[in-house]
Amino acid sequence: MRVLVLWTNSSNPNIGVRTLAEGTRALAERAWPGCDVRFHGTGGPGTGGNDGPMPLTIPRSILKEAVLGRKGLKPWLRGFDLIIDTRAGDSFTDIYTLKTLVRMSAAPLYAMRLGVPVVMGPQTIGPFSKRRSQIIASRTLRGSSLVLTRDEGSIDTVRDLARREPVLTTDVAFALPRPARSEVHDVLLNVSGLLWEPNPHIDHQAYRRSVREIVEGLLSRGRTITLFDHVLGTGNLDNDSYASAALNEELPEPLEIVRPESVTEVRATTASARLVIGARMHASLNALSVGTPCIPMAYSRKFAPLFDPLGWRRTVDLRTADNHARAVLEHVDADLEADVRNVLDTAEAAVEDAVQALRRIA
């Protein structure tokens, strides 16, 4: 069994994207033990572990190759028994521009025309506000052999656009093996580089104030804080290491920082904490999926619909909460451990639903 996973790989500086890659691999291996899983992200061949004869994000190049066949794209795609289209977890929408949607839709639509089964992997689907976006999404969803979603809102979108019933599962982080829990760290605080600077989601100055107030509140409660970088890189933009360093410059005494560099290290790190507070969704997901209580700090619509069905209602929405820090600290004071076991049981059942659905199509 040969499986191609689109729009993620295990070398991305964003650990969340790497988690998506490794989680999708784990999901495929649970469905078909011993399968050969390959990846192709948004770069070209050889970029970050990408497989394939050519980049897949240039629709004009794919159309040209479909006619001329000089680079071997057709036989390469037909060499796979199944393609899992992840859309990087939340990019099957037009909120990141119509251009992005078109660029990521060309390859799976071409694969469908070649007769290669395409599965929409567990992800957030929609919204699609433009008519052209809706047409592209409808064709993709109707042509897919299976559609897996991880939230109820996505189910409604699929029903409206494709007149079909998707399978509700959960994030692929829950398909990964769980390391043993320990209490090396007390509170891991993930400070998002995305939100620390001006961004289209929330007021970055308000976010900075909230983080400082959370630190002060935790310290006043006698908690020990370790900063937890989840997105690494060399520049300031979207780099948690930069945000952690900037926060430490403002504090009387700098906090310890951990910078895990692989999915395995991230999951071992989150398993070593009593609590994770994460503004990166996958920082919280990696925590909860190893059994560590977390408080997600949501900056978009994708957080609560993913955590709530699991029975984990500890998300603080930074777009609507009156006082972000107070809301987070209220959860800190609650008994969080009691609900984690039920969450893991619910998630395991949801993952098994996805595994069984995959087995039925290949």
C-alpha positions, 0 to 999 in steps of 0.5 A, a space after each residue: 500500500 503506497 500513500 501520498 500525503 499532501 500539504 504537510 511534511 515532517 521537516 517544517 519549522 512549525 511543529 504543528 505542521 510536523 505533527 500533522 504529517 506524523 499524525 497522518 502517517 500514524 493514521 495511515 499505518 493504523 489503517 494499513 500496517 506496513 504501508 509506504 507513506 510519502 509526503 509533498 508539502 507546499 515546496 518543490 521536490 526535495 524541499 523539507 522531505 517533499 517527494 515527487 517530480 515537480 512542485 504541485 502548487 502551480 496550476 499552470 505547470 500541472 496543466 502543462 504537464 497533463 498535456 505534455 507529460 515531460 516530468 512524469 507527474 502522471 505515472 508518479 501520481 498513479 503509483 500511489 494507491 491513495 492520496 490523503 489531502 490534509 490542506 495543512 489542517 485548516 487551508 481548505 477555505 478561502 479565508 487565506 485568499 482564493 489564490 491559495 485555494 486554487 494552488 492547493 486544489 489543482 493537484 488533488 483534482 488532477 489526481 482524481 481525473 487520473 482515477 487515484 482515490 483522494 481522501 480529505 484528511 481530518 481537517 477544518 473545512 470552510 468557510 467558502 465565501 466566494 462563488 468560485 471558491 464554492 465551486 472548487 470546494 464542491 468539485 473537490 468534496 464530490 470527487 473525494 473517495 472519503 471526507 474526514 472532518 474534525 468539527 461539526 461546522 465542517 460537517 455542515 459545510 460538506 453537506 451544503 456544498 457536496 450533498 454528502 455525509 463526511 465522517 466526524 473524527 478528531 485531530 490526527 495528533 490523537 493517532 500518535 503514540 503517547 509517551 509516559 507522563 512525568 512532572 519535570 515541569 509545572 506550567 509550560 507557557 507557549 507564547 505565540 510569535 504570530 500573535 506577539 506582532 501585528 497580525 490579522 487575528 487579534 490586537 497584538 498589544 492586548 495579547 502581550 498584556 495578557 501574557 504578562 498578566 498570566 505570568 504574574 498571576 501564575 507566579 503569585 499562585 506559586 507556580 513555576 513557569 517554563 516558556 515553550 516554543 512550538 514554532 521555530 525559525 530564524 526570523 521574527 515573523 511567526 517565530 515563538 523563540 523571538 516572542 519568548 525572548 522578547 517577553 523575557 526582556 520585560 520580566 524582572 527575572 527571565 524564565 526558562 525556555 524549552 525549544 523541542 525540535 521534533 514532534 517526538 521531543 514536543 510530545 515528550 516535553 508536553 508529557 513532562 508538564 502538569 499544565 500547558 497554556 498554548 496560543 498555538 493550537 497544536 501546542 495544546 493538542 500535543 499536550 491534551 493528546 498525551 494526557 496533559 491538561 491544557 488551556 488553549 488560547 484561541 485566536 480563530 474559529 478552529 479551536 473550540 469546535 475541535 476541543 469541545 466535541 472531546 469534552 474539553 471546554 477550557 478554551 479561552 477565545 482571545 477574540 471575545 473574552 473580556 479579560 483574557 488573563 483572568 479567564 485563563 487563570 480561572 481555568 488554572 485554578 480548576 481541577 483539570 486532571 479529572 476530565 483528561 481520561 474521558 477526553 482520551 477515550 473519546 478521541 481514541 474512539 474518533 480516531 478508530 472511526 477514521 481508521 475503519 472508514 479508510 479501510 473501507 475504501 482501500 
